[in-house]
């Protein structure tokens, strides 16, 4: 992130420190473990989510270190041994990480990220990994829903003033752009990430002048190439539109400028935009765009379009930047395997009375299976790390909970979803540009069937386990039942 450098090593849950101190005292510092990051349900009851946040995780991992001040703070807590504090002086991440690239459509239960590292390192990074993935995936998913509701009309993220803190605003703007928003009002997001920034005036600009017309005329004179006038400070139809038309005609048209816009931030959007469109067109301002805002979400946008509202672009604030309708992504970080002294991988499972919280054990890989003729995603298959999917042959898929539900898939391609990000602590992944991530997200969503993309009651996309992985999981469950 350009121009913003902070050491975030101490941004962790305290139990991560107490656990790794305990591992150190128990002689387990070098034990190699595997952790998965995954989530359990899609936001807003939707059919999919969008992965985001990897770039910030990479920056965090590369800068992971304890300062002298950090260590002195921990010493004063009286929880930690001196040997452990000495160990922290040279603490770095030395393991491997695999992750699904940002902008990829993802589903519950899939490992968005897999960490293989000494337990001290793997355990410690839990909080930051979850924080980045949970927040940015949530906002990117919400933005993708808004973009689809808008049916090609531009969406601008307007939410900084309602965001939950600076990072919520800055990284939220980044995630919103990945998910499909075309711009942001957050200036630093443009400076740091290249998210296109937009913005014109607030109601206070209009109120500062003696007349609404004078406010509009002055703005057009100062910003003739970017004249978007806020027309609802007093009365949209009786003063706002007439004064905007007058300013456009007197200032812009003599310069040969026909690019202009008006914005409405209150009232009955459908009714007002129809009236405004007719008034603009009558005066020969057919190229003047109409932008609307005011507590919008995907459902309101979809309804406005259905009602025939004359809208060219939407500004969305609080309901996007806070994902107000469903503000928790719910990603978790769970141990799935350990390595013994000979390098053999031993699966681990978490069992719960709540069936949804039972984890899928082992070091895994994920394939996305697409129909060759349609290009559409048909299912994802989670396998053991040493399995491969031969897409030259038919494959039988089955529901992991209801195994009698089976399907033979033919004529498909199999693509591994996770990419290697770190190897032995070194970055081996080339970070894509944010515009490439955004384009990848667009193609990913286009690659899903309409039934999966429904806002309500979407089709349950198939995320299946290979027979080998299913057998391992059920053998572990049976062993627990027989020996508890």
C-alpha positions as CSV (number, residue, x, y, z in Angstrom):
1,X,0.0,0.0,0.0
2,X,1.6,3.2,-1.2
3,X,2.9,5.7,1.4
4,X,1.3,3.9,4.5
5,X,3.8,1.8,6.5
6,X,2.9,0.4,9.9
7,X,4.3,-2.5,11.8
8,X,1.1,-4.5,12.5
9,X,2.8,-7.5,14.2
10,X,1.1,-6.8,17.5
11,X,-2.3,-6.7,15.9
12,X,-3.1,-10.1,17.2
13,X,-5.3,-11.8,19.8
14,X,-3.5,-12.2,23.1
15,X,-4.2,-15.9,23.1
16,X,-2.0,-16.3,20.0
17,X,1.0,-15.1,22.1
18,X,0.1,-17.2,25.1
19,X,-0.3,-20.3,22.9
20,X,3.0,-19.8,21.0
21,X,4.8,-19.2,24.4
22,X,3.2,-22.5,25.5
23,X,4.4,-24.3,22.4
24,X,7.9,-22.9,23.0
25,X,8.0,-24.1,26.6
26,X,6.5,-27.5,25.5
27,X,9.3,-28.0,23.0
28,X,7.0,-27.8,20.0
29,X,8.4,-24.7,18.3
30,X,9.5,-26.6,15.1
31,X,6.3,-28.7,14.7
32,X,5.0,-28.3,11.2
33,X,1.2,-27.7,11.0
34,X,-1.4,-26.9,8.4
35,X,-4.2,-24.4,8.9
36,X,-7.1,-23.5,6.6
37,X,-9.0,-20.3,6.3
38,X,-12.6,-20.9,5.2
39,X,-16.1,-19.5,5.8
40,X,-19.4,-21.2,6.6
41,X,-22.1,-19.2,4.8
42,X,-22.5,-16.7,2.0
43,X,-23.3,-13.1,3.0
44,X,-26.9,-11.9,2.6
45,X,-28.1,-15.4,1.9
46,X,-26.5,-15.2,-1.5
47,X,-25.2,-17.9,-3.7
48,X,-21.5,-17.0,-3.7
49,X,-18.8,-14.8,-2.2
50,X,-15.8,-12.9,-3.7
51,X,-12.3,-13.5,-2.3
52,X,-10.3,-10.4,-1.4
53,X,-7.6,-9.2,1.0
54,X,-4.6,-11.2,-0.2
55,X,-2.4,-8.3,-1.1
56,X,-2.5,-6.9,2.4
57,X,-1.8,-10.3,3.9
58,X,1.3,-10.5,1.7
59,X,2.5,-7.2,2.9
60,X,1.9,-8.2,6.5
61,X,3.8,-11.5,6.2
62,X,6.8,-9.8,4.5
63,X,7.0,-7.2,7.3
64,X,6.3,-9.6,10.3
65,X,8.7,-8.8,13.1
66,X,8.7,-7.8,16.8
67,X,10.4,-4.5,17.7
68,X,12.3,-3.9,20.9
69,X,9.3,-1.9,22.2
70,X,7.0,-4.9,21.5
71,X,9.2,-7.3,23.4
72,X,9.6,-4.9,26.3
73,X,5.8,-4.6,26.5
74,X,5.4,-8.4,26.5
75,X,8.1,-8.7,29.2
76,X,6.1,-6.3,31.4
77,X,3.0,-8.5,31.1
78,X,4.8,-11.1,33.2
79,X,3.3,-13.9,31.1
80,X,6.3,-14.9,29.0
81,X,9.6,-16.6,29.6
82,X,12.8,-14.8,28.7
83,X,13.7,-17.7,26.3
84,X,10.5,-17.0,24.4
85,X,11.1,-13.3,24.3
86,X,14.6,-13.9,23.0
87,X,13.1,-16.1,20.3
88,X,10.8,-13.3,19.2
89,X,13.7,-11.0,18.4
90,X,14.4,-13.0,15.2
91,X,10.8,-14.0,14.6
92,X,9.9,-14.2,10.9
93,X,7.6,-16.2,8.7
94,X,9.4,-19.1,7.2
95,X,6.6,-21.3,5.9
96,X,4.4,-21.9,2.9
97,X,1.1,-20.3,2.0
98,X,-1.4,-21.2,-0.7
99,X,-4.4,-19.0,-1.5
100,X,-7.3,-18.5,-3.9
101,X,-6.4,-15.3,-5.9
102,X,-8.4,-12.1,-5.2
103,X,-11.5,-11.6,-7.2
104,X,-12.3,-15.3,-7.5
105,X,-15.8,-16.5,-6.7
106,X,-15.7,-18.8,-3.7
107,X,-18.1,-20.9,-1.6
108,X,-18.5,-22.0,2.0
109,X,-16.2,-24.8,3.2
110,X,-13.5,-24.1,0.7
111,X,-9.9,-23.3,1.9
112,X,-9.5,-19.7,0.8
113,X,-6.0,-20.0,2.2
114,X,-3.8,-22.8,3.5
115,X,-0.8,-22.1,5.8
116,X,2.0,-24.7,6.3
117,X,4.5,-23.5,8.8
118,X,6.1,-24.2,12.2
119,X,3.3,-24.0,14.7
120,X,4.7,-20.8,16.3
121,X,4.4,-18.9,13.1
122,X,1.2,-20.5,11.8
123,X,-0.7,-19.9,15.0
124,X,0.4,-16.4,15.4
125,X,-0.8,-15.0,12.1
126,X,-4.4,-16.1,12.6
127,X,-6.0,-12.8,13.5
128,X,-4.6,-10.7,10.7
129,X,-5.3,-13.2,8.0
130,X,-8.9,-13.5,9.2
131,X,-9.4,-9.8,9.6
132,X,-8.2,-9.0,6.0
133,X,-10.1,-11.8,4.3
134,X,-13.3,-11.4,6.3
135,X,-13.5,-7.6,5.8
136,X,-12.5,-7.3,2.2
137,X,-14.3,-10.4,1.0
138,X,-17.5,-9.1,2.6
139,X,-17.3,-5.7,0.9
140,X,-16.2,-7.2,-2.4
141,X,-19.2,-9.6,-2.3
142,X,-21.6,-6.8,-1.5
143,X,-20.2,-4.6,-4.3
144,X,-20.6,-7.5,-6.8
145,X,-24.3,-7.7,-5.8
146,X,-24.7,-3.9,-6.3
147,X,-23.0,-4.0,-9.7
148,X,-25.2,-6.8,-10.9
149,X,-28.4,-5.0,-9.7
150,X,-27.3,-1.9,-11.6
151,X,-27.3,-3.7,-14.9
152,X,-24.3,-1.9,-16.4
153,X,-24.9,1.4,-14.7
154,X,-21.9,2.9,-12.8
155,X,-21.7,2.4,-9.1
156,X,-19.5,4.7,-7.0
157,X,-18.6,3.9,-3.4
158,X,-19.5,6.8,-1.2
159,X,-19.1,5.4,2.3
160,X,-16.0,6.7,4.0
161,X,-17.8,8.9,6.4
162,X,-19.9,6.0,7.6
163,X,-17.0,3.4,7.6
164,X,-15.8,1.8,10.8
165,X,-12.5,3.6,11.0
166,X,-9.8,4.5,8.5
167,X,-8.9,1.0,7.4
168,X,-12.6,0.2,7.0
169,X,-12.9,3.2,4.6
170,X,-9.6,2.7,2.7
171,X,-9.6,-1.1,2.3
172,X,-13.3,-1.1,1.9
173,X,-13.0,1.2,-1.1
174,X,-10.3,-1.2,-2.5
175,X,-12.6,-4.2,-2.0
176,X,-15.6,-2.4,-3.5
177,X,-13.6,-1.7,-6.6
178,X,-12.6,-5.3,-7.0
179,X,-16.2,-6.4,-6.6
180,X,-17.5,-4.1,-9.4
181,X,-17.8,-0.5,-8.2
182,X,-16.3,1.9,-10.8
183,X,-15.0,4.5,-8.4
184,X,-14.8,5.8,-4.9
185,X,-15.1,9.1,-3.0
186,X,-12.1,8.0,-0.8
187,X,-9.2,10.0,-2.0
188,X,-6.5,8.0,-0.3
189,X,-7.8,4.8,-1.9
190,X,-6.9,6.3,-5.3
191,X,-3.4,7.5,-4.0
192,X,-2.7,4.1,-2.4
193,X,-4.3,1.6,-4.8
194,X,-5.3,3.4,-8.0
195,X,-9.0,3.1,-7.3
196,X,-10.5,5.9,-9.5
197,X,-11.7,8.8,-7.2
198,X,-14.7,10.9,-8.0
199,X,-16.6,13.7,-6.2
200,X,-18.1,17.1,-6.8
201,X,-20.1,19.1,-4.2
202,X,-22.1,18.8,-1.0
203,X,-25.2,20.7,-0.1
204,X,-23.0,23.1,1.9
205,X,-21.6,24.4,-1.4
206,X,-25.0,25.4,-2.6
207,X,-25.8,26.9,0.8
208,X,-22.7,29.1,0.8
209,X,-23.9,31.2,-2.1
210,X,-26.7,33.7,-2.1
211,X,-28.6,31.8,-4.8
212,X,-28.6,28.2,-6.1
213,X,-28.0,29.5,-9.6
214,X,-24.9,31.3,-8.5
215,X,-23.6,28.2,-6.8
216,X,-24.1,26.1,-10.0
217,X,-22.7,28.8,-12.3
218,X,-19.6,29.2,-10.2
219,X,-19.0,25.4,-10.0
220,X,-19.4,25.1,-13.8
221,X,-16.9,27.9,-14.3
222,X,-14.3,26.3,-12.0
223,X,-14.8,22.7,-13.1
224,X,-16.3,22.8,-16.6
225,X,-15.1,19.3,-17.5
226,X,-16.5,17.7,-14.3
227,X,-19.8,19.6,-13.7
228,X,-22.1,17.4,-11.6
229,X,-24.6,19.6,-9.8
230,X,-26.4,18.6,-6.6
231,X,-30.0,19.7,-7.3
232,X,-32.0,18.7,-4.2
233,X,-30.8,21.3,-1.6
234,X,-34.0,23.2,-1.9
235,X,-36.5,21.8,-4.5
236,X,-35.4,19.4,-7.3
237,X,-38.1,20.3,-9.9
238,X,-38.9,23.9,-9.1
239,X,-35.4,25.3,-8.6
240,X,-32.7,22.6,-8.8
241,X,-33.2,21.5,-12.4
242,X,-34.1,24.9,-13.9
243,X,-31.0,26.5,-12.3
244,X,-28.8,23.6,-13.4
245,X,-30.1,23.9,-17.0
246,X,-29.4,27.6,-17.0
247,X,-25.8,27.1,-15.7
248,X,-25.1,24.4,-18.2
249,X,-26.4,26.5,-21.1
250,X,-24.7,29.7,-20.1
251,X,-21.3,28.2,-19.1
252,X,-20.8,24.8,-20.7
253,X,-22.5,24.8,-24.0
254,X,-20.8,28.0,-25.3
255,X,-17.5,26.1,-24.7
256,X,-18.8,23.1,-26.7
257,X,-19.0,21.0,-23.5
258,X,-22.0,18.7,-23.4
259,X,-20.7,16.4,-20.7
260,X,-22.4,17.2,-17.4
261,X,-24.6,15.6,-14.7
262,X,-27.0,16.3,-11.9
263,X,-27.3,14.4,-8.7
264,X,-30.3,13.7,-6.5
265,X,-29.8,12.6,-2.9
266,X,-33.3,12.5,-1.5
267,X,-37.0,12.1,-2.4
268,X,-38.9,9.7,-4.6
269,X,-36.1,8.7,-6.9
270,X,-38.2,7.0,-9.6
271,X,-40.7,9.9,-9.8
272,X,-38.0,12.6,-9.7
273,X,-35.6,11.1,-12.2
274,X,-38.4,10.7,-14.8
275,X,-39.4,14.3,-14.4
276,X,-35.7,15.5,-14.4
277,X,-35.0,13.5,-17.5
278,X,-37.9,15.0,-19.4
279,X,-36.9,18.5,-18.4
280,X,-33.3,18.0,-19.4
281,X,-34.2,16.4,-22.8
282,X,-36.7,19.2,-23.5
283,X,-33.8,21.7,-23.2
284,X,-31.5,19.7,-25.5
285,X,-29.4,18.3,-22.7
286,X,-29.9,14.6,-23.7
287,X,-26.2,13.9,-22.8
288,X,-26.6,15.2,-19.2
289,X,-26.4,12.2,-16.8
290,X,-28.5,11.6,-13.7
291,X,-26.8,10.3,-10.6
292,X,-28.7,9.2,-7.5
293,X,-27.7,8.4,-3.9
294,X,-29.4,8.2,-0.5
295,X,-29.1,4.9,1.4
296,X,-29.2,2.6,-1.6
297,X,-28.6,-1.2,-1.7
298,X,-29.0,-3.9,-4.3
299,X,-32.7,-4.4,-3.7
300,X,-33.5,-0.7,-3.9
301,X,-31.4,-0.3,-7.1
302,X,-33.1,-3.3,-8.7
303,X,-36.5,-1.9,-7.8
304,X,-35.7,1.5,-9.2
305,X,-34.6,0.0,-12.5
306,X,-37.7,-2.1,-12.6
307,X,-39.9,0.9,-12.0
308,X,-38.3,2.7,-14.9
309,X,-36.2,5.3,-13.0
310,X,-34.0,7.3,-15.3
311,X,-30.7,6.8,-13.6
312,X,-27.2,6.6,-15.2
313,X,-25.2,6.1,-12.1
314,X,-25.6,5.3,-8.4
315,X,-23.6,6.4,-5.3
316,X,-23.8,3.9,-2.5
317,X,-22.5,4.7,1.0
318,X,-23.2,3.1,4.3
319,X,-25.0,0.0,3.1
320,X,-21.9,-0.9,1.1
321,X,-19.0,0.2,3.2
322,X,-20.4,-1.5,6.3
323,X,-22.2,-4.3,4.5
324,X,-25.1,-3.2,6.7
325,X,-27.5,-6.0,5.8
326,X,-25.0,-8.8,6.8
327,X,-21.9,-7.2,8.3
328,X,-20.0,-10.4,9.4
329,X,-18.3,-12.6,6.8
330,X,-17.5,-15.3,9.4
331,X,-14.3,-16.8,8.1
332,X,-12.4,-19.1,10.5
333,X,-8.9,-20.5,10.9
334,X,-8.7,-24.1,11.8
335,X,-5.9,-26.7,12.2
336,X,-6.4,-29.4,9.5
337,X,-3.1,-31.4,9.7
338,X,0.3,-31.8,11.3
339,X,3.6,-33.4,10.0
340,X,5.4,-36.0,12.0
341,X,9.2,-36.3,12.4
342,X,9.4,-38.2,9.1
343,X,7.4,-35.6,7.1
344,X,4.2,-37.7,7.0
345,X,1.0,-35.6,7.0
346,X,-1.4,-36.6,9.7
347,X,-5.0,-35.2,9.3
348,X,-6.7,-33.4,12.2
349,X,-10.4,-32.8,12.6
350,X,-12.5,-30.5,14.9
351,X,-15.8,-32.2,15.9
352,X,-18.8,-30.4,17.2
353,X,-22.4,-31.1,18.2
354,X,-23.1,-28.4,15.6
355,X,-22.7,-30.3,12.4
356,X,-21.8,-27.2,10.5
357,X,-18.8,-26.7,12.7
358,X,-17.2,-30.0,11.9
359,X,-14.1,-29.3,9.9
360,X,-12.7,-31.1,6.8
361,X,-9.3,-32.6,7.7
362,X,-6.1,-32.9,5.9
363,X,-3.9,-30.8,3.6
364,X,-6.1,-30.2,0.6
365,X,-6.4,-28.7,-2.9
366,X,-9.5,-27.4,-4.7
367,X,-10.6,-27.9,-8.3
368,X,-13.2,-25.8,-10.2
369,X,-15.0,-27.9,-12.8
370,X,-16.4,-26.0,-15.8
371,X,-18.4,-27.3,-18.7
372,X,-16.3,-27.1,-21.9
373,X,-19.3,-26.0,-24.0
374,X,-20.8,-23.5,-21.7
375,X,-17.7,-22.2,-19.8
376,X,-19.9,-22.2,-16.7
377,X,-18.8,-23.5,-13.3
378,X,-20.6,-26.8,-12.5
379,X,-19.0,-27.7,-9.2
380,X,-15.9,-27.4,-7.0
381,X,-14.1,-30.5,-5.8
382,X,-12.0,-30.5,-2.6
383,X,-9.3,-33.2,-2.7
384,X,-6.4,-34.5,-0.7
385,X,-3.2,-32.7,-1.6
386,X,-1.8,-35.6,-3.6
387,X,-4.8,-36.2,-5.7
388,X,-5.3,-35.0,-9.3
389,X,-8.4,-34.7,-11.4
390,X,-8.2,-36.1,-14.9
391,X,-10.6,-34.0,-16.9
392,X,-10.3,-36.2,-19.9
393,X,-12.5,-38.7,-18.2
394,X,-16.0,-38.5,-16.7
395,X,-16.1,-37.9,-12.9
396,X,-18.7,-38.9,-10.4
397,X,-19.6,-36.2,-7.9
398,X,-21.6,-36.7,-4.7
399,X,-23.0,-34.5,-2.0
400,X,-20.8,-34.9,1.2
401,X,-23.9,-34.8,3.5
402,X,-26.4,-36.7,1.3
403,X,-24.2,-39.2,-0.5
404,X,-27.1,-40.7,-2.4
405,X,-27.2,-37.4,-4.4
406,X,-24.7,-38.2,-7.2
407,X,-23.9,-36.8,-10.7
408,X,-21.7,-37.9,-13.5
409,X,-19.9,-34.9,-15.0
410,X,-18.5,-35.2,-18.6
411,X,-16.9,-32.8,-21.1
412,X,-15.4,-30.5,-18.4
413,X,-12.2,-28.7,-17.5
414,X,-10.6,-28.9,-14.1
415,X,-8.7,-25.9,-12.8
416,X,-6.8,-25.7,-9.5
417,X,-8.0,-22.7,-7.5
418,X,-5.2,-22.1,-5.0
419,X,-1.9,-20.6,-6.0
420,X,1.4,-20.8,-4.2
421,X,2.0,-17.5,-2.5
422,X,4.9,-18.1,-0.1
423,X,7.5,-20.8,-0.2
424,X,9.9,-21.1,2.7
425,X,9.0,-17.6,3.8
426,X,9.7,-16.1,0.3
427,X,7.1,-14.5,-1.9
428,X,6.7,-16.6,-5.1
429,X,3.5,-15.0,-6.3
430,X,3.3,-12.1,-8.7
431,X,0.8,-9.6,-7.4
432,X,-1.7,-8.6,-10.1
433,X,-2.7,-5.0,-10.7
434,X,-6.0,-4.0,-9.1
435,X,-7.6,-3.6,-12.5
436,X,-6.6,-7.1,-13.4
437,X,-8.1,-8.4,-10.2
438,X,-11.3,-6.4,-10.9
439,X,-11.5,-7.9,-14.4
440,X,-10.9,-11.4,-13.1
441,X,-13.8,-10.9,-10.6
442,X,-16.1,-9.8,-13.5
443,X,-15.2,-12.9,-15.5
444,X,-15.6,-15.1,-12.5
445,X,-19.1,-13.9,-11.8
446,X,-20.0,-14.2,-15.5
447,X,-18.8,-17.8,-15.3
448,X,-21.5,-18.7,-12.8
449,X,-25.0,-19.8,-13.8
450,X,-27.8,-17.3,-13.3
451,X,-29.4,-19.6,-10.7
452,X,-26.3,-19.2,-8.5
453,X,-26.3,-15.4,-8.8
454,X,-29.9,-15.0,-7.7
455,X,-30.3,-12.5,-4.8
456,X,-32.8,-14.6,-3.0
457,X,-33.1,-18.4,-2.8
458,X,-30.1,-19.0,-5.1
459,X,-29.1,-22.4,-6.3
460,X,-26.9,-24.3,-3.9
461,X,-23.6,-24.5,-5.8
462,X,-22.0,-27.9,-5.4
463,X,-18.8,-28.1,-3.3
464,X,-18.0,-31.8,-3.0
465,X,-15.3,-33.9,-1.5
466,X,-13.3,-36.5,-3.4
467,X,-14.0,-40.0,-2.4
468,X,-10.6,-40.3,-0.7
469,X,-11.1,-37.2,1.4
470,X,-14.7,-38.2,2.3
471,X,-13.4,-41.6,3.4
472,X,-10.7,-40.0,5.6
473,X,-13.2,-37.6,7.2
474,X,-15.7,-40.3,8.0
475,X,-13.1,-42.7,9.3
476,X,-12.0,-40.0,11.7
477,X,-15.6,-39.3,12.8
478,X,-16.2,-43.1,13.3
479,X,-13.0,-43.5,15.3
480,X,-14.1,-40.7,17.6
481,X,-17.5,-42.2,18.1
482,X,-16.0,-45.6,18.9
483,X,-13.5,-44.3,21.4
484,X,-15.1,-41.3,23.1
